[in-house]
């Protein structure tokens, strides 16, 4: 399961940071997740609570901030945010686009005690 390996790596990362900060436990973890990251938020939340068991992050709250898909059009050079996960420029309907944002899978912040 994709989400479980992500969650496990995330918990390892926050526990190491908590240890480095001489904190006893992790209260919450904030994550930025792009629409194109291929991660299901619900599955990740479940995997996170499993991965937290018996670690210093046990019971920590996972806050997920979504990063919308943003495309840069090669035809009209404008940025667009499509309503759906589609690779089409909303300005000129060109499909000659590249992903400017939306692939994020990054730890934004965390709260420790
Ligand atoms: Zn365009």
Backbone and ligand atoms as CSV (ligand in chain L), in Angstrom:
chain,resi,resn,atom,element,x,y,z
A,1,UNK,N,N,0.845,-1.200,0.000
A,1,UNK,CA,C,0.000,0.000,0.000
A,1,UNK,C,C,0.882,1.252,0.000
A,2,UNK,N,N,0.709,2.050,-1.031
A,2,UNK,CA,C,1.455,3.280,-1.271
A,2,UNK,C,C,1.404,4.229,-0.071
A,3,UNK,N,N,0.196,4.474,0.438
A,3,UNK,CA,C,0.012,5.438,1.529
A,3,UNK,C,C,0.727,5.009,2.803
A,4,UNK,N,N,0.786,3.713,3.040
A,4,UNK,CA,C,1.413,3.247,4.280
A,4,UNK,C,C,2.913,3.530,4.278
A,5,UNK,N,N,3.565,3.345,3.133
A,5,UNK,CA,C,5.003,3.623,3.092
A,5,UNK,C,C,5.265,5.118,3.221
A,6,UNK,N,N,4.369,5.933,2.663
A,6,UNK,CA,C,4.492,7.394,2.815
A,6,UNK,C,C,4.313,7.782,4.276
A,7,UNK,N,N,3.277,7.211,4.905
A,7,UNK,CA,C,2.985,7.525,6.304
A,7,UNK,C,C,4.118,7.086,7.219
A,8,UNK,N,N,4.671,5.913,6.947
A,8,UNK,CA,C,5.774,5.406,7.767
A,8,UNK,C,C,6.985,6.333,7.677
A,9,UNK,N,N,7.306,6.758,6.466
A,9,UNK,CA,C,8.439,7.668,6.270
A,9,UNK,C,C,8.174,9.008,6.958
A,10,UNK,N,N,6.933,9.448,6.890
A,10,UNK,CA,C,6.550,10.720,7.508
A,10,UNK,C,C,6.686,10.651,9.029
A,11,UNK,N,N,6.211,9.569,9.602
A,11,UNK,CA,C,6.288,9.398,11.064
A,11,UNK,C,C,7.750,9.324,11.507
A,12,UNK,N,N,8.571,8.615,10.730
A,12,UNK,CA,C,10.002,8.546,11.051
A,12,UNK,C,C,10.618,9.940,11.042
A,13,UNK,N,N,10.240,10.699,10.031
A,13,UNK,CA,C,10.776,12.052,9.884
A,13,UNK,C,C,10.377,12.948,11.061
A,14,UNK,N,N,9.094,12.920,11.455
A,14,UNK,CA,C,8.648,13.792,12.550
A,14,UNK,C,C,9.203,13.324,13.898
A,15,UNK,N,N,9.352,12.016,14.069
A,15,UNK,CA,C,9.897,11.525,15.337
A,15,UNK,C,C,11.367,11.903,15.489
A,16,UNK,N,N,12.094,11.861,14.390
A,16,UNK,CA,C,13.490,12.283,14.418
A,16,UNK,C,C,13.594,13.760,14.758
A,17,UNK,N,N,12.724,14.562,14.150
A,17,UNK,CA,C,12.719,15.999,14.408
A,17,UNK,C,C,12.330,16.289,15.850
A,18,UNK,N,N,11.362,15.528,16.375
A,18,UNK,CA,C,10.932,15.711,17.760
A,18,UNK,C,C,12.060,15.367,18.725
A,19,UNK,N,N,12.777,14.311,18.393
A,19,UNK,CA,C,13.903,13.879,19.215
A,19,UNK,C,C,14.999,14.948,19.219
A,20,UNK,N,N,15.263,15.485,18.019
A,20,UNK,CA,C,16.285,16.520,17.884
A,20,UNK,C,C,15.907,17.770,18.677
A,21,UNK,N,N,14.601,18.024,18.777
A,21,UNK,CA,C,14.119,19.200,19.509
A,21,UNK,C,C,13.917,18.880,20.991
A,22,UNK,N,N,14.300,17.675,21.392
A,22,UNK,CA,C,14.132,17.211,22.765
A,22,UNK,C,C,12.668,17.267,23.216
A,23,UNK,N,N,11.773,17.020,22.293
A,23,UNK,CA,C,10.342,17.000,22.600
A,23,UNK,C,C,9.951,15.578,22.994
A,24,UNK,N,N,8.888,15.462,23.801
A,24,UNK,CA,C,8.495,14.126,24.231
A,24,UNK,C,C,7.437,13.517,23.327
A,25,UNK,N,N,6.638,14.361,22.701
A,25,UNK,CA,C,5.675,13.808,21.767
A,25,UNK,C,C,5.277,14.802,20.688
A,26,UNK,N,N,4.713,14.247,19.624
A,26,UNK,CA,C,4.263,15.045,18.489
A,26,UNK,C,C,2.754,15.227,18.613
A,27,UNK,N,N,2.307,16.472,18.579
A,27,UNK,CA,C,0.882,16.767,18.746
A,27,UNK,C,C,0.157,16.782,17.402
A,28,UNK,N,N,0.771,17.464,16.442
A,28,UNK,CA,C,0.131,17.504,15.133
A,28,UNK,C,C,1.172,17.661,14.028
A,29,UNK,N,N,0.781,17.232,12.857
A,29,UNK,CA,C,1.650,17.259,11.693
A,29,UNK,C,C,0.861,17.863,10.546
A,30,UNK,N,N,1.460,18.833,9.876
A,30,UNK,CA,C,0.776,19.472,8.759
A,30,UNK,C,C,1.505,19.118,7.463
A,31,UNK,N,N,0.727,18.689,6.514
A,31,UNK,CA,C,1.279,18.169,5.276
A,31,UNK,C,C,0.653,18.895,4.082
A,32,UNK,N,N,1.466,19.189,3.086
A,32,UNK,CA,C,0.930,19.746,1.849
A,32,UNK,C,C,0.892,18.624,0.820
A,33,UNK,N,N,-0.295,18.426,0.262
A,33,UNK,CA,C,-0.498,17.296,-0.632
A,33,UNK,C,C,-1.079,17.786,-1.961
A,34,UNK,N,N,-0.323,17.612,-3.026
A,34,UNK,CA,C,-0.786,18.029,-4.341
A,34,UNK,C,C,-1.847,17.097,-4.885
A,35,UNK,N,N,-2.732,17.669,-5.703
A,35,UNK,CA,C,-3.785,16.857,-6.322
A,35,UNK,C,C,-3.198,15.764,-7.212
A,36,UNK,N,N,-1.983,15.975,-7.686
A,36,UNK,CA,C,-1.357,14.999,-8.576
A,36,UNK,C,C,-0.404,14.056,-7.852
A,37,UNK,N,N,-0.354,14.159,-6.532
A,37,UNK,CA,C,0.599,13.336,-5.791
A,37,UNK,C,C,0.197,11.868,-5.802
A,38,UNK,N,N,-1.047,11.604,-6.187
A,38,UNK,CA,C,-1.511,10.220,-6.265
A,38,UNK,C,C,-1.829,9.621,-4.909
A,39,UNK,N,N,-1.945,10.497,-3.897
A,39,UNK,CA,C,-2.207,10.009,-2.551
A,39,UNK,C,C,-3.664,10.277,-2.177
A,40,UNK,N,N,-4.326,9.247,-1.679
A,40,UNK,CA,C,-5.696,9.391,-1.196
A,40,UNK,C,C,-5.623,9.905,0.228
A,41,UNK,N,N,-6.257,11.038,0.480
A,41,UNK,CA,C,-6.165,11.647,1.808
A,41,UNK,C,C,-6.717,10.717,2.887
A,42,UNK,N,N,-7.864,10.108,2.636
A,42,UNK,CA,C,-8.463,9.215,3.639
A,42,UNK,C,C,-7.565,8.021,3.937
A,43,UNK,N,N,-6.997,7.458,2.888
A,43,UNK,CA,C,-6.104,6.309,3.065
A,43,UNK,C,C,-4.843,6.732,3.811
A,44,UNK,N,N,-4.383,7.937,3.531
A,44,UNK,CA,C,-3.183,8.428,4.198
A,44,UNK,C,C,-3.452,8.668,5.684
A,45,UNK,N,N,-4.632,9.225,5.989
A,45,UNK,CA,C,-4.983,9.464,7.398
A,45,UNK,C,C,-5.012,8.150,8.180
A,46,UNK,N,N,-5.594,7.146,7.552
A,46,UNK,CA,C,-5.674,5.831,8.192
A,46,UNK,C,C,-4.272,5.246,8.375
A,47,UNK,N,N,-3.472,5.318,7.321
A,47,UNK,CA,C,-2.111,4.789,7.367
A,47,UNK,C,C,-1.274,5.545,8.395
A,48,UNK,N,N,-1.525,6.851,8.498
A,48,UNK,CA,C,-0.773,7.672,9.446
A,48,UNK,C,C,-1.061,7.236,10.883
A,49,UNK,N,N,-2.335,7.027,11.194
A,49,UNK,CA,C,-2.659,6.624,12.565
A,49,UNK,C,C,-2.091,5.240,12.881
A,50,UNK,N,N,-1.988,4.388,11.851
A,50,UNK,CA,C,-1.374,3.069,12.048
A,50,UNK,C,C,0.132,3.203,12.260
A,51,UNK,N,N,0.752,4.039,11.435
A,51,UNK,CA,C,2.209,4.208,11.502
A,51,UNK,C,C,2.640,4.873,12.806
A,52,UNK,N,N,1.727,5.631,13.415
A,52,UNK,CA,C,2.037,6.356,14.654
A,52,UNK,C,C,2.050,5.468,15.891
A,53,UNK,N,N,1.429,4.303,15.788
A,53,UNK,CA,C,1.353,3.404,16.939
A,53,UNK,C,C,2.729,3.143,17.529
A,54,UNK,N,N,2.824,3.257,18.852
A,54,UNK,CA,C,4.072,2.978,19.573
A,54,UNK,C,C,5.255,3.845,19.142
A,55,UNK,N,N,4.951,5.043,18.647
A,55,UNK,CA,C,6.031,5.995,18.362
A,55,UNK,C,C,5.708,7.263,19.157
A,56,UNK,N,N,6.627,8.229,19.105
A,56,UNK,CA,C,6.372,9.475,19.838
A,56,UNK,C,C,5.288,10.298,19.156
A,57,UNK,N,N,4.825,9.863,18.009
A,57,UNK,CA,C,3.760,10.581,17.308
A,57,UNK,C,C,2.393,9.929,17.522
A,58,UNK,N,N,2.343,8.976,18.453
A,58,UNK,CA,C,1.077,8.288,18.701
A,58,UNK,C,C,-0.008,9.294,19.088
A,59,UNK,N,N,-1.142,9.233,18.417
A,59,UNK,CA,C,-2.255,10.134,18.706
A,59,UNK,C,C,-2.128,11.499,18.057
A,60,UNK,N,N,-1.067,11.709,17.295
A,60,UNK,CA,C,-0.880,13.008,16.646
A,60,UNK,C,C,-1.960,13.240,15.592
A,61,UNK,N,N,-2.301,14.501,15.426
A,61,UNK,CA,C,-3.319,14.878,14.466
A,61,UNK,C,C,-2.630,15.164,13.132
A,62,UNK,N,N,-3.217,14.656,12.072
A,62,UNK,CA,C,-2.672,14.912,10.738
A,62,UNK,C,C,-3.543,15.957,10.047
A,63,UNK,N,N,-2.927,17.072,9.671
A,63,UNK,CA,C,-3.649,18.126,8.964
A,63,UNK,C,C,-3.134,18.141,7.531
A,64,UNK,N,N,-4.050,17.965,6.595
A,64,UNK,CA,C,-3.635,17.925,5.198
A,64,UNK,C,C,-4.116,19.173,4.472
A,65,UNK,N,N,-3.166,19.860,3.891
A,65,UNK,CA,C,-3.507,21.031,3.084
A,65,UNK,C,C,-3.354,20.629,1.635
A,66,UNK,N,N,-4.414,20.793,0.863
A,66,UNK,CA,C,-4.339,20.376,-0.537
A,66,UNK,C,C,-3.724,21.461,-1.405
A,67,UNK,N,N,-2.894,21.024,-2.320
A,67,UNK,CA,C,-2.326,21.946,-3.286
A,67,UNK,C,C,-2.996,21.670,-4.621
A,68,UNK,N,N,-3.754,22.643,-5.128
A,68,UNK,CA,C,-4.481,22.385,-6.378
A,68,UNK,C,C,-3.544,22.259,-7.571
A,69,UNK,N,N,-4.033,21.554,-8.558
A,69,UNK,CA,C,-3.283,21.397,-9.804
A,69,UNK,C,C,-3.239,22.744,-10.529
A,70,UNK,N,N,-2.058,23.148,-10.918
A,70,UNK,CA,C,-1.906,24.395,-11.664
A,70,UNK,C,C,-1.076,24.104,-12.898
A,71,UNK,N,N,-1.573,24.559,-14.028
A,71,UNK,CA,C,-0.903,24.250,-15.290
A,71,UNK,C,C,-0.310,25.498,-15.930
A,72,UNK,N,N,0.826,25.307,-16.556
A,72,UNK,CA,C,1.423,26.386,-17.343
A,72,UNK,C,C,1.282,25.990,-18.810
A,73,UNK,N,N,0.607,26.853,-19.547
A,73,UNK,CA,C,0.320,26.558,-20.946
A,73,UNK,C,C,1.486,26.974,-21.833
A,74,UNK,N,N,1.901,26.082,-22.705
A,74,UNK,CA,C,3.014,26.394,-23.608
A,74,UNK,C,C,2.540,27.230,-24.789
A,75,UNK,N,N,1.241,27.199,-25.069
A,75,UNK,CA,C,0.702,27.943,-26.203
A,75,UNK,C,C,0.491,29.410,-25.857
A,76,UNK,N,N,-0.184,29.679,-24.715
A,76,UNK,CA,C,-0.477,31.079,-24.389
A,76,UNK,C,C,0.334,31.585,-23.198
A,77,UNK,N,N,1.164,30.732,-22.632
A,77,UNK,CA,C,2.063,31.078,-21.524
A,77,UNK,C,C,1.326,31.582,-20.287
A,78,UNK,N,N,0.074,31.159,-20.100
A,78,UNK,CA,C,-0.660,31.574,-18.907
A,78,UNK,C,C,-0.831,30.395,-17.965
A,79,UNK,N,N,-1.018,30.746,-16.699
A,79,UNK,CA,C,-1.259,29.714,-15.695
A,79,UNK,C,C,-2.750,29.471,-15.591
A,80,UNK,N,N,-3.139,28.236,-15.379
A,80,UNK,CA,C,-4.548,27.965,-15.159
A,80,UNK,C,C,-4.742,26.884,-14.127
A,81,UNK,N,N,-5.858,26.990,-13.440
A,81,UNK,CA,C,-6.210,25.987,-12.441
A,81,UNK,C,C,-7.487,25.302,-12.921
A,82,UNK,N,N,-7.347,24.114,-13.493
A,82,UNK,CA,C,-8.534,23.427,-14.026
A,82,UNK,C,C,-9.451,22.932,-12.902
A,83,UNK,N,N,-10.733,22.827,-13.207
A,83,UNK,CA,C,-11.702,22.337,-12.213
A,83,UNK,C,C,-11.474,20.877,-11.897
A,84,UNK,N,N,-11.018,20.166,-12.889
A,84,UNK,CA,C,-10.782,18.741,-12.740
A,84,UNK,C,C,-9.311,18.446,-12.953
A,85,UNK,N,N,-8.953,17.173,-12.720
A,85,UNK,CA,C,-7.576,16.778,-13.004
A,85,UNK,C,C,-7.489,16.497,-14.498
A,86,UNK,N,N,-7.441,17.573,-15.273
A,86,UNK,CA,C,-7.314,17.438,-16.720
A,86,UNK,C,C,-6.165,18.318,-17.196
A,87,UNK,N,N,-5.489,17.840,-18.219
A,87,UNK,CA,C,-4.322,18.558,-18.724
A,87,UNK,C,C,-4.713,19.438,-19.903
A,88,UNK,N,N,-5.602,20.412,-19.619
A,88,UNK,CA,C,-6.065,21.319,-20.661
A,88,UNK,C,C,-6.028,22.746,-20.126
A,89,UNK,N,N,-5.491,23.655,-20.927
A,89,UNK,CA,C,-5.443,25.065,-20.539
A,89,UNK,C,C,-6.862,25.634,-20.525
A,90,UNK,N,N,-7.238,26.319,-19.430
A,90,UNK,CA,C,-8.600,26.861,-19.344
A,90,UNK,C,C,-8.759,28.113,-20.199
A,91,UNK,N,N,-7.662,28.708,-20.619
A,91,UNK,CA,C,-7.727,29.945,-21.399
A,91,UNK,C,C,-7.874,29.683,-22.891
A,92,UNK,N,N,-7.076,28.753,-23.412
A,92,UNK,CA,C,-7.085,28.542,-24.867
A,92,UNK,C,C,-7.368,27.091,-25.260
A,93,UNK,N,N,-7.672,26.248,-24.258
A,93,UNK,CA,C,-7.987,24.840,-24.512
A,93,UNK,C,C,-6.839,24.020,-25.081
A,94,UNK,N,N,-5.654,24.550,-25.043
A,94,UNK,CA,C,-4.506,23.799,-25.524
A,94,UNK,C,C,-4.190,22.661,-24.548
A,95,UNK,N,N,-3.730,21.543,-25.103
A,95,UNK,CA,C,-3.317,20.441,-24.223
A,95,UNK,C,C,-1.794,20.429,-24.074
A,96,UNK,N,N,-1.160,21.437,-24.665
A,96,UNK,CA,C,0.292,21.557,-24.565
A,96,UNK,C,C,0.636,22.305,-23.270
A,97,UNK,N,N,0.461,21.584,-22.164
A,97,UNK,CA,C,0.637,22.217,-20.857
A,97,UNK,C,C,1.632,21.438,-20.002
A,98,UNK,N,N,2.203,22.122,-19.047
A,98,UNK,CA,C,3.040,21.414,-18.073
A,98,UNK,C,C,2.544,21.731,-16.670
A,99,UNK,N,N,2.831,20.828,-15.765
A,99,UNK,CA,C,2.367,20.989,-14.395
A,99,UNK,C,C,3.268,21.987,-13.658
A,100,UNK,N,N,2.662,23.093,-13.198
A,100,UNK,CA,C,3.425,24.090,-12.455
A,100,UNK,C,C,3.369,23.795,-10.954
A,101,UNK,N,N,2.229,23.321,-10.523
A,101,UNK,CA,C,2.037,22.997,-9.117
A,101,UNK,C,C,1.075,21.836,-8.988
A,102,UNK,N,N,1.125,21.140,-7.865
A,102,UNK,CA,C,0.144,20.075,-7.659
A,102,UNK,C,C,0.768,18.712,-7.414
A,103,UNK,N,N,2.109,18.670,-7.389
A,103,UNK,CA,C,2.770,17.389,-7.157
A,103,UNK,C,C,3.315,17.282,-5.737
A,104,UNK,N,N,3.066,18.301,-4.927
A,104,UNK,CA,C,3.684,18.363,-3.603
A,104,UNK,C,C,3.311,17.198,-2.706
A,105,UNK,N,N,4.269,16.791,-1.915
A,105,UNK,CA,C,4.038,15.810,-0.857
A,105,UNK,C,C,5.079,16.166,0.199
A,106,UNK,N,N,4.795,17.255,0.908
A,106,UNK,CA,C,5.826,17.787,1.792
A,106,UNK,C,C,5.299,18.090,3.184
A,107,UNK,N,N,6.175,17.910,4.120
A,107,UNK,CA,C,5.880,18.229,5.518
A,107,UNK,C,C,5.976,19.742,5.670
A,108,UNK,N,N,4.868,20.362,6.041
A,108,UNK,CA,C,4.861,21.824,6.139
A,108,UNK,C,C,5.291,22.276,7.533
A,109,UNK,N,N,4.665,21.699,8.529
A,109,UNK,CA,C,5.023,22.066,9.897
A,109,UNK,C,C,4.588,20.970,10.844
A,110,UNK,N,N,5.058,21.050,12.068
A,110,UNK,CA,C,4.639,20.089,13.073
A,110,UNK,C,C,4.656,20.758,14.446
A,111,UNK,N,N,3.846,20.216,15.336
A,111,UNK,CA,C,3.757,20.772,16.674
A,111,UNK,C,C,4.178,19.692,17.662
A,112,UNK,N,N,5.067,20.044,18.552
A,112,UNK,CA,C,5.563,19.041,19.519
A,112,UNK,C,C,5.365,19.530,20.948
A,113,UNK,N,N,5.453,18.606,21.869
A,113,UNK,CA,C,5.400,18.956,23.286
A,113,UNK,C,C,6.662,18.467,23.980
L,1,ZN,ZN,ZN,-3.306,28.338,-23.017
